[in-house]
Amino acid sequence: MDETLLSIGELAAASGLSPKALRLYADSGLLVPRRVDPFTGYRSYGADQIERARLIAALRGLGMGLARIGVLCDLDGDAAAAELRSWWRQEEADSLSRAASVRSLAHDLGERPTENIMTAPTTTPLTASALHQGLVRGSQQDAAAVRALPGGRTLLAVADGFGSAGDLAPQILAAFATALEGALGESPGAAQLTALEIAWTAAEALVPADGDAGSTLSAALIDGDRLHIAHLGDARVVLVRGEQVDVVTQDHTRLRSLVEAGRLSPEEVASHPDRAVLNRALAAGAPTAPDLLVRRLAPGDLVLVTTDGLHAVVDPSTLADALMDGAEDPSALAESLVHLALAAGGPDNIGLALARV
């Protein structure tokens, strides 16, 4: 056994876990420090515990509970692999059971009577968009768009390319917006979600058949007092009403889904090696169907659609304050949001579109 001792900070750096996560695993008995100073409370770990820490992180990243991880970590070789496979078989069975229940409930919800509402806009939203390469990236792979559509509707959309994507994001965004305009123009009374689905197929048609190139896409269609959303990836649609900031979309990363399900804590995700890995996107081999969402709008609401070059870089409370106190002029607000991302280091491309209803 390697008797070299590491501080909690050194173990965090070596394992890719945060000190908060390591404390959680210590308190649960999964990763007990070799020594705790009785006066300072400082924890010291053995260098040989790095591998165990990484294994715990990997298993938590799959969604395994702490108790089951404790069992698996104490098994050797084939026994540990068999334990993992057994756990996954039950996960698959649980997923199939939930899928059947979802289909049944979705059918029942679809039979509910439609509310007779007026969605005709009374005023045209004030809009703005912004793009910036950031301070680190060597090229711009984000795209943002604001477009007036038939029937007094307004589209806000962003796309974020990744891998060897080149100009894939702008192409996808342009194809989607053009197809949406056509779908709404052909039938002014067309259902908005249906039109979004039709337009989405135009974006999917541009997905490379193989390779690492891909893109996210998030679109918000403002139609009177309704906001219709098509979303895939880790860009975000945010709705601000007074002092309430609502992140409408969910990031399509494996770890984010586990947090939403209560199976992983935000502290564990904070510095997890896989925290930014997408599990849904417009990319070869990935699920490409979008989330389709609807929200009510009220006069004065602010709608923001942004890539992770803003929301993943700027402190959430700082971003919320900027949105709640945002200037009435959307162009000024868009510029100030870009400055916030740059002040935080600007490590990624920035793309955003916003509207004041």
N, C-alpha and C positions, 0 to 999 in steps of 0.2 A: 504494500500500500504506500502510495506517495504521501509522505507526512508534511509536505509543504502546505502552509495555511494561507488562505486567501480571505481578504475582507469581503463583506457583502457587495461592495462596489466592484471589486475585482472579479468576483464570481458572476455578477450581473454582466459585466463587459465580456467575459469569456463565454457565457452561455446564451447571451442575447435576451435575457429576461430582465425585467425591472426589479429594483430592490423591493418594491411593494409586493410583487408576485412572489419573490423569494421568501419574504416574511409570511405570506399566506401559506406557502408550502411548508415552512418551518412550523407554523402554528397547527397545521393539520397533520403533522408527523410524517409528511412525505420526504422532506429534505431537512433533517435536523442538523444544526450547526455542530461542528466538532468541539467548539469551545465558545462559551459566552462569558465575557468578563464580568465578574460579580459586582464591580463598582460602576463601570460605564455602560454595561449592557451590550457592548459591541460584540457582534457575532463573527466568528471565524469558521471558514469551511475548508475542507480538504481539497486539494487539487484533483483528487480522484472523484470528487462529487460533481465535476463539470459534466461528465457524460450522463449522469443520472438527471441532472437539471435539464439538459437538452431533451432527454427522453420524456420527462414530465411535460415540457413545453410542447413537444410534438403530439403527445396524447391528448393534452388539453386542447390543442388546435383542432383535433378531430371531434371534440365534444365529449370525451370520456369523463365520467365523474371522478372525483378525488379518491373515493373509496376503492373503485375498481382499479385505478392507477396504482394505488398502494399494493394491491394484490399482484398486478402484472409486473411491477418493478422488482418484486422479490422472487420472480421466477427466472429460470435460466433458459436460453436458447429456444428450442422447439416448444417448450411449455408456454413461454411468453407469447410466441407467435400464435399458438393455438388459442390462447386467451383473447388475443386481439381479434382473431377471426370469429370467435364465438360472440364477442361483443358486437361485431359488425353485422353478423347474421340477424341479431335481434333488432339492430338499428334499421336494417332493410325491411324487416317484417313490420316494424312500427310505422315506417314510411308508407308502405303499401296500405296499411289499415287506415292511416290518416288520409291518404289519397282518395280512398273510397268514400270516406265521410265528407271530404271536401266536394267531391263531385255531386253527392246527394244534396248537400246544403246549398251549393251554388245553383243547382236546378230549382230548389225551393225559393231561393232569393230572387231568381229571375222571373218567377211567377208573381212577385209582388206588384201591385198596381203602380204605374208611373205617375209621379207627382206632376200636376199640370202647372208649369211655371213659365214665366216670361223671362226670356234671356236676351232680349234685344238690348244692345248697349245704349246708354243714355249719353255717354261722352266717350271720346277716343282716349285710350290710355296714353300717358306720357312715357316714352320709352328711351332706352339707351343701351349700347353694348360697348364692350371693351376687350381688347386683346393685347397681351404683352408677352414677350418671349421669356421674361424673368431674367435673373442675374447669373444663372448657372448653365442652363441648357444651351446647346449650340444651335438649335433650330426650333421653329415654332410648329408644334403638332396639334395645338388646340384650334378650334374654330367656334365662332359665335355668330348668331344671326337674330335679327328682328325683322319681321315681315308682316305687312298688312295683308289680310286675306279676305276673300269674298264674304259678304254678309256682315261686314264691320268687325270681323274677328282679327285677333293679333297673335302672332306666333313668336315666342321666345325660345331659343334653342342653343345648346352647346354640344360639342363633340370633342373628345380627347383621344388622339391617336397614341398608339404605343407600339413597341417593337420597331421593326423596320417599316413603319407605316408611311413615312414620307408625307404626302399631302392627302392621305386617305380620309382624315377627319373632315376637311373642307368638302371633299367630294361627296361623302356620305350625307353631310348636313345639307348640301345643295340639292341632292337628289330627293331627300326626304321632304324638304320645304316645297320643292316644285311639285312633287306628287301630291302633297297635302293640298296645295292650292288648286290643283286640278280636280281632286276628289270633291272638294267643297264647292268649286265653281260649277261642276257638272250637275250637282244637286244641292242648291243652296240650303235646303232643309235637311240635309243628310245628318245622320247621327254622328256626333263629333268623335266618339270613340271608334266607330266604324271607319271614319275617314282617317284617323290616326293609324289604325291597323293597315289600311290600304297603303298609306304612305310608307309605313315601316317596311313593307316588302321591297320597296325601291331601295331602301338603305341596305337591307339584307342581301340584295342582288350584287352589291359591291364588295361583299366580304370575300377576301382571298380564299381559294380552295385549300391552301396549306400555308405553312410558314408561320412566323411569329407576329405578323402585322395584324393590327386590329384597332378597334375604336369603341369608346363609349358613346352614348347618345341620350340626351335628355331634352324633352320638348314640352313646353307648356303653352296650351292654346287657350287664350282668354276670349270668352264668348259671353258677353253681358255679365251676369252675376254668377257665372260658373267658370271654373278653371279645370281644364281637361289635360291630363298629363300622360305622356308615354316616356318610360324611363328604363334605361339599362346601363349598368356600370356603377361608377362611384362619383359621378357628378351629382349635384343636388338641386332640388327645387325647394325653395324656402318661401313661406308665406308669412308676412309680417302684418299684424293688425294691432295698432296701438303699441302696448308694451309686451305683446305676446309674439314670440318668434317660434314658428312651427316648421321643423324640417319635415316636409311632406314625404319625401322619398327615403328609401333605405339603401345604403351602400351594398352593392352586390359582391361582397367579399365573404369568404367562408367564415372568418372570425366574427364579422359584424353580425351575421345571421345567428351565430351561437350566443352573442351578447343579447340580441333581441329575444332569444328563446330562454334567457336566464341560465344558460349552461356555461357561460364564461364571463368573468368580470371585466369591466373596462380597464382595471389596473393590470390584468394579465395581458390584455391586447396592446397596451400602450407601447411596449417595446418588443412585441413578439416578432420574430423574423418574417412571419407570413402575414403580417397585419394588412398589407396593401395588395395582396394577391387576389385578383378577381376570379370569381367562379361563374360569372355570367357577363358576356360582352359580345360585340359584333366581331367575332374572330373564328378562325377555323377550329372546329371541334368543340366549341363552347355553345351552351344554350343561348339562342339569339332572340327569343321572344321577350317582349318588354312587359314591365308592369304597366297597367292602365288604371289611372286613378282619377277621381273627381272630387273637387272641393268647392264650397261656396265662396263667393267674393262679396265684399262690401266696399262702399265708397271709401277711398283713402288707403286701401290695402296696398302693400308693396309686394310684388312677386319678383324673386331673384332666382335665376338659373345659373349655376356656376360650376366650373370644373374644380378638381381638388387642388389646383394651384392656388386657390383662395381659401376654401374651407378647411383644408387639411394643414394649412400653414399658419393662418392667423388664429390666435387664441380664441376659443369659442365665445367667451364672455366679451372680448374686445370686438369681435365681429357682430355679436348681437347688439351691443351698444351702438355701433356704427349704423346698423340697419334701423334701429328704433329712433335714433336721432338724425336719420338721414335727411339730407337736403331735399327740398321739394323738387328741385331740378334734377332729373334722373342722370343727366350727363355729369353733373358735379359729383353725384353720389358714386357713379361708376368709376370716375377718376380717383376718388378718395379710397375706394375699395382696392383698386390696383396699388395705390401707394401703401396701404396697410400690408399687402402681401410682399411688396418689395422691402418694406421696413423690417419684415420678419425674415429677411434673407433671400426672398425670391428664388427658392431652389427649383421651381417648376414653372412651366408655361401657365399663363393665366388667361382664362376665357370666361366672360360673363355677359348676361343679358338681363335687363330688368325693366319693370313697368310699374308705374303708379296708377292705380285704377281710379 
